[in-house]
Amino acid sequence: MDADELRALQAPLKAQYREDAATAIITLKADGAVDAEGIACSVETGKALVEAGLHPSGGGTGLQACSGDMLLQALVACAGVTLKAVATALGIEVRSGTVRAEGDLDVRGTLGIDRDAPVGFRDIRLSFEIDSDASPEALSKLFDLTERYCVVYQTLTRGAPVEISHNA
């Protein structure tokens, strides 16, 4: 695809977002599952080999993975693995559970339609539902430590300098 093809593909979307800014607000989601065995979190990607591309709100076909979805999936995976690792360290049995991340973004920013529209997620919500007989105090500690030690969560909430290099 060249620039003209991309412009042609995105033109009707940009026009729609200019006319109705509310349609540019989308919510991406990722889900994962934690099981009783092992320290792992299964993240549903829908792809064996992940090929990233544009989200349909930016002109993509929807046949490729969206990097925004992948970011949420990374958060879910990290939080799920961290939860299982912390639960294991604390001796808390987690029979099963789900980890969910949702994020809202305004695609007008990344499409260069509105300079005031931020590029990237403006809100991310992370939630856990687990099946455990642990006490409320133990579960509170589990969630506190999961938050503290989840690398992706901490990176997103604290920010990290990102260095970009170019080779031509």
Long-range contacts (C-beta under 8 A, 24 or more apart in sequence): 6-59, 9-59, 10-58, 10-59, 10-111, 13-57, 13-58, 13-59, 13-107, 13-111, 14-111, 14-113, 17-107, 17-108, 17-111, 17-113, 18-108, 18-113, 21-106, 21-108, 21-114, 21-117, 24-57, 24-106, 24-107, 24-108, 24-113, 24-117, 25-104, 25-105, 25-106, 25-107, 26-55, 26-57, 26-104, 26-105, 26-107, 27-102, 27-103, 27-104, 28-55, 28-66, 28-68, 28-69, 28-72, 28-102, 28-103, 28-105, 29-69, 29-72, 29-100, 29-101, 29-102, 29-103, 30-69, 30-72, 30-73, 30-75, 30-76, 30-100, 30-101, 31-76, 31-98, 31-99, 31-100, 32-73, 32-76, 32-77, 32-79, 32-80, 32-98, 32-99, 32-100, 33-80, 33-96, 33-97, 33-98, 33-99, 34-80, 34-83, 34-84, 34-94, 34-96, 34-97, 34-98, 34-99, 34-130, 35-96, 36-93, 36-94, 36-95, 36-96, 38-84, 39-81, 39-84, 39-85, 39-88, 40-80, 40-81, 40-84, 41-76, 41-77, 41-78, 41-79, 41-80, 41-81, 41-83, 41-84, 41-99, 42-80, 43-73, 43-76, 43-77, 43-80, 44-73, 45-70, 45-73, 55-107, 57-107, 58-107, 58-110, 58-111, 68-103, 68-105, 68-121, 71-103, 71-121, 72-101, 72-102, 72-103, 72-124, 73-101, 74-152, 75-101, 75-124, 75-126, 75-150, 75-152, 75-153, 75-156, 76-100, 76-101, 76-126, 77-152, 78-150, 78-151, 78-152, 78-153, 79-126, 79-128, 79-146, 79-150, 79-152, 79-153, 82-146, 82-149, 82-150, 82-151, 82-153, 83-128, 83-130, 83-142, 83-143, 83-146, 85-149, 86-142, 86-145, 86-146, 86-149, 87-132, 87-142, 90-138, 90-141, 90-142, 90-145, 92-132, 92-134, 92-138, 92-139, 92-142, 93-132, 93-133, 93-134, 94-130, 94-131, 94-132, 95-130, 95-131, 95-132, 96-130, 96-131, 97-128, 97-129, 97-130, 97-131, 97-132, 98-128, 98-129, 98-130, 99-126, 99-127, 99-128, 100-125, 100-126, 100-127, 100-128, 100-129, 101-125, 101-126, 101-127, 124-156, 126-153
